Amino acid sequence: MVCNFKDANRKGNSFRIPFLNKIIAVVVALAIWQIAAMCIHQKILLVTPIEVFARLFTIWQVPHFGISVWFTFYHIAGGFLLGVVLGIVCAVLANRFPVVETLLWPWMATIKSVPVASFVVICLIWLSAQHLSVFISFLIVLPIIYQNVLSGLRAVNPQMEEMARVYGMSPMKKLRYITIPQLTPFLMSGFTVTTGMAWKAGVAAEIIGTPNGSVGQQLYLAKIYLDTDDLLAWTVIIVVISVLSEKLFLFFLKKVLRA
């Protein structure tokens, strides 16, 4: 089974877009954006990428810039990690006890189906705006990690488990040499999807709840004052932090899983 996963990964790598092609695609997209902004010629509606790029070098001068970025980062990261831990725990229990999977099914189905905006409005009744992004990020991550880990646990080769029993492998060795290697592709897939989704949902929650000192509040103010360059500059910052967070988390996760 491990060899099959590795072969699948190699096949998947062959379909990746070459780096040079990505650069060309980005340049083309920016050129289209520049032309569209020049044709519209209304900064309120659309500013040029050059203006947004220039604003990125000055936006750090906005009062409480660092505080806003840190506030949003640790709230969303906290919700993400909470969703990961609880999702794994629930998946392990559901795999071990079928009744747990049955009891969790309506909750997971509801969380996956209800729009984020509805959750945000409902949660504002119970939670303060300061903690809203934590809970919303948690809700987005939980069902995806749960389903991926549960699928991974059920994909473990029964013959490998039987071999572990015959040779008297300890639970820790079985976990390290059999379960984790076969579970890794499912974990990596789930984490790759949920890191970006956690940021999208978390920032959306902040825009609706507008907690003081958050990136969501900065986006809301930019919209209110029609500062389109600020709006897009903050959006770029969110994308960059989200991508960096994903890369760093996956890097450390690979190190841990291969240890």
Buried (B, 14 or more C-beta within 10 A) or exposed (E): EBEEBEEEEEEEEEEEEEEEEEEEEEEEEBEEBBEEBEEEEEBEEBBBBEBBBBBBEEBEEBEBBEEBBBBBBEBBBBBBBBBBBBBBEBBBBBBEEEEBBEEBEEEBEEBBEEEBEEBBEEBBEEBEBBBBBBBBBBBBBBBBBBBBBBBBBEEBEEEBBEEBEEEEBEEEEBEBBBBBBBBBBBBBBBBEBBBBBBBBBBBBBBBBBBBEBBBBBBBBBBEEEEBBBBBBBBBBBBEEBBEEBBEEBBEEBEEEBEE
